[in-house]
């Protein structure tokens, strides 16, 4: 009988994991999670930046079409998806906010110079205008 008890105790000791094994597995999971977090975080940021640049670039054709149809640049971005005063035509579907949830900025040309272009921008991840993370069409709409 005592032999059976000692076998049971030995069996109990072997079932389950030691604290050291559990801690080692948790440490490995934390390290892998940290690596994945930093890798995917950068990819997510780059993806949002690329999406904002693409959307700003997508304004180019509707802007130029609006200029040809209406004889002037739109006064605001919403003019592109509302019927124009002369042609009663929409030039694009409504656009939501930038990838960070902020509205796109728009500034029509202030001079009568025919080569002047409107400025469209996203305030970037921090949502503040005039910072280094802003994304603009100053090089896109040439």
MISE-636979 format. One record per residue (C-alpha): residue in three letters; x, y, z. Coordinates in nm, 2 decimals. Example, Ala and Ser with C-alpha at 12.3 -4.5 7.8 and 13.67 -1.06 7.14 Angstrom:
BEGIN
+-----+--------+--------+--------+
!  aa !      u !      v !      w !
+-----+--------+--------+--------+
! Ala !   1.23 !  -0.45 !   0.78 !
! Ser !   1.37 !  -0.11 !   0.71 !
+-----+--------+--------+--------+
***
This chain:
BEGIN
+-----+--------+--------+--------+
!  aa !      u !      v !      w !
+-----+--------+--------+--------+
! Unk !   0.00 !   0.00 !   0.00 !
! Unk !   0.28 !   0.24 !   0.08 !
! Unk !   0.42 !   0.17 !  -0.26 !
! Unk !   0.10 !   0.28 !  -0.43 !
! Unk !   0.10 !   0.61 !  -0.23 !
! Unk !   0.46 !   0.68 !  -0.33 !
! Unk !   0.37 !   0.62 !  -0.70 !
! Unk !   0.07 !   0.85 !  -0.67 !
! Unk !   0.29 !   1.12 !  -0.51 !
! Unk !   0.55 !   1.08 !  -0.78 !
! Unk !   0.28 !   1.10 !  -1.05 !
! Unk !   0.14 !   1.42 !  -0.89 !
! Unk !   0.48 !   1.58 !  -0.89 !
! Unk !   0.52 !   1.52 !  -1.26 !
! Unk !   0.19 !   1.65 !  -1.38 !
! Unk !   0.18 !   2.02 !  -1.44 !
! Unk !   0.46 !   2.28 !  -1.49 !
! Unk !   0.71 !   2.43 !  -1.25 !
! Unk !   0.70 !   2.80 !  -1.18 !
! Unk !   1.02 !   2.84 !  -1.36 !
! Unk !   0.88 !   2.68 !  -1.68 !
! Unk !   0.57 !   2.90 !  -1.67 !
! Unk !   0.78 !   3.21 !  -1.61 !
! Unk !   1.01 !   3.12 !  -1.91 !
! Unk !   0.71 !   3.07 !  -2.14 !
! Unk !   0.56 !   3.41 !  -2.02 !
! Unk !   0.89 !   3.58 !  -2.08 !
! Unk !   0.92 !   3.44 !  -2.43 !
! Unk !   0.56 !   3.55 !  -2.51 !
! Unk !   0.63 !   3.90 !  -2.38 !
! Unk !   0.94 !   3.93 !  -2.60 !
! Unk !   0.75 !   3.81 !  -2.91 !
! Unk !   0.46 !   4.04 !  -2.84 !
! Unk !   0.69 !   4.34 !  -2.80 !
! Unk !   0.87 !   4.26 !  -3.13 !
! Unk !   0.54 !   4.22 !  -3.31 !
! Unk !   0.39 !   4.54 !  -3.15 !
! Unk !   0.68 !   4.75 !  -3.27 !
! Unk !   0.70 !   4.59 !  -3.62 !
! Unk !   0.32 !   4.63 !  -3.68 !
! Unk !   0.30 !   4.97 !  -3.52 !
! Unk !   0.55 !   5.11 !  -3.77 !
! Unk !   0.36 !   4.94 !  -4.06 !
! Unk !   0.03 !   5.08 !  -3.94 !
! Unk !   0.18 !   5.43 !  -3.92 !
! Unk !   0.33 !   5.40 !  -4.27 !
! Unk !   0.00 !   5.26 !  -4.40 !
! Unk !  -0.19 !   5.56 !  -4.26 !
! Unk !   0.06 !   5.80 !  -4.40 !
! Unk !   0.04 !   5.64 !  -4.74 !
! Unk !  -0.34 !   5.64 !  -4.73 !
! Unk !  -0.34 !   6.01 !  -4.66 !
! Unk !  -0.09 !   6.08 !  -4.94 !
! Unk !  -0.30 !   5.87 !  -5.18 !
! Unk !  -0.63 !   6.05 !  -5.09 !
! Unk !  -0.46 !   6.39 !  -5.13 !
! Unk !  -0.33 !   6.29 !  -5.47 !
! Unk !  -0.68 !   6.16 !  -5.56 !
! Unk !  -0.81 !   6.52 !  -5.53 !
! Unk !  -0.60 !   6.62 !  -5.83 !
! Unk !  -0.83 !   6.51 !  -6.11 !
! Unk !  -1.16 !   6.63 !  -5.96 !
! Unk !  -0.99 !   6.97 !  -5.88 !
! Unk !  -0.88 !   7.01 !  -6.24 !
! Unk !  -1.21 !   6.90 !  -6.37 !
! Unk !  -1.39 !   7.14 !  -6.14 !
! Unk !  -1.16 !   7.42 !  -6.27 !
! Unk !  -1.24 !   7.34 !  -6.63 !
! Unk !  -1.62 !   7.30 !  -6.57 !
! Unk !  -1.67 !   7.59 !  -6.34 !
! Unk !  -1.40 !   7.83 !  -6.45 !
! Unk !  -1.25 !   7.86 !  -6.09 !
! Unk !  -1.11 !   7.65 !  -5.82 !
! Unk !  -1.35 !   7.52 !  -5.56 !
! Unk !  -1.39 !   7.75 !  -5.26 !
! Unk !  -1.39 !   7.45 !  -5.02 !
! Unk !  -1.34 !   7.07 !  -5.06 !
! Unk !  -1.72 !   7.01 !  -5.02 !
! Unk !  -1.77 !   7.19 !  -5.35 !
! Unk !  -1.62 !   6.89 !  -5.52 !
! Unk !  -1.91 !   6.66 !  -5.42 !
! Unk !  -2.19 !   6.91 !  -5.43 !
! Unk !  -2.34 !   7.01 !  -5.77 !
! Unk !  -2.14 !   7.30 !  -5.92 !
! Unk !  -2.30 !   7.64 !  -5.98 !
! Unk !  -2.26 !   7.63 !  -6.36 !
! Unk !  -2.28 !   7.27 !  -6.46 !
! Unk !  -2.48 !   7.13 !  -6.17 !
! Unk !  -2.24 !   6.84 !  -6.17 !
! Unk !  -2.06 !   6.65 !  -5.89 !
! Unk !  -1.70 !   6.60 !  -5.94 !
! Unk !  -1.63 !   6.32 !  -5.69 !
! Unk !  -1.80 !   6.12 !  -5.41 !
! Unk !  -1.78 !   6.27 !  -5.06 !
! Unk !  -1.46 !   6.20 !  -4.88 !
! Unk !  -1.44 !   6.13 !  -4.51 !
! Unk !  -1.17 !   6.23 !  -4.27 !
! Unk !  -0.80 !   6.15 !  -4.30 !
! Unk !  -0.68 !   5.82 !  -4.15 !
! Unk !  -0.64 !   5.98 !  -3.81 !
! Unk !  -1.00 !   6.10 !  -3.80 !
! Unk !  -0.94 !   6.47 !  -3.88 !
! Unk !  -1.09 !   6.66 !  -4.17 !
! Unk !  -0.86 !   6.74 !  -4.47 !
! Unk !  -0.76 !   7.10 !  -4.49 !
! Unk !  -0.81 !   7.30 !  -4.81 !
! Unk !  -0.70 !   7.65 !  -4.91 !
! Unk !  -0.79 !   7.78 !  -5.26 !
! Unk !  -0.53 !   7.99 !  -5.44 !
! Unk !  -0.53 !   8.35 !  -5.32 !
! Unk !  -0.38 !   8.51 !  -5.63 !
! Unk !  -0.51 !   8.55 !  -5.98 !
! Unk !  -0.20 !   8.38 !  -6.11 !
! Unk !  -0.32 !   8.10 !  -6.34 !
! Unk !  -0.04 !   7.87 !  -6.23 !
! Unk !  -0.14 !   7.90 !  -5.86 !
! Unk !  -0.28 !   7.57 !  -5.72 !
! Unk !  -0.50 !   7.51 !  -5.42 !
! Unk !  -0.34 !   7.35 !  -5.11 !
! Unk !  -0.48 !   7.04 !  -4.96 !
! Unk !  -0.34 !   6.88 !  -4.64 !
! Unk !  -0.38 !   6.64 !  -4.36 !
! Unk !  -0.26 !   6.75 !  -4.02 !
! Unk !  -0.10 !   6.41 !  -3.97 !
! Unk !  -0.11 !   6.19 !  -3.66 !
! Unk !  -0.10 !   6.46 !  -3.40 !
! Unk !  -0.38 !   6.66 !  -3.56 !
! Unk !  -0.19 !   6.99 !  -3.53 !
! Unk !  -0.15 !   7.21 !  -3.83 !
! Unk !   0.20 !   7.33 !  -3.92 !
! Unk !   0.40 !   7.05 !  -3.77 !
! Unk !   0.66 !   6.83 !  -3.94 !
! Unk !   0.41 !   6.54 !  -3.96 !
! Unk !   0.17 !   6.73 !  -4.19 !
! Unk !   0.10 !   6.58 !  -4.53 !
! Unk !   0.04 !   6.82 !  -4.81 !
! Unk !  -0.01 !   6.83 !  -5.19 !
! Unk !   0.25 !   7.10 !  -5.24 !
! Unk !   0.46 !   6.85 !  -5.44 !
! Unk !   0.17 !   6.63 !  -5.56 !
! Unk !  -0.05 !   6.88 !  -5.76 !
! Unk !   0.21 !   7.01 !  -6.01 !
+-----+--------+--------+--------+
***
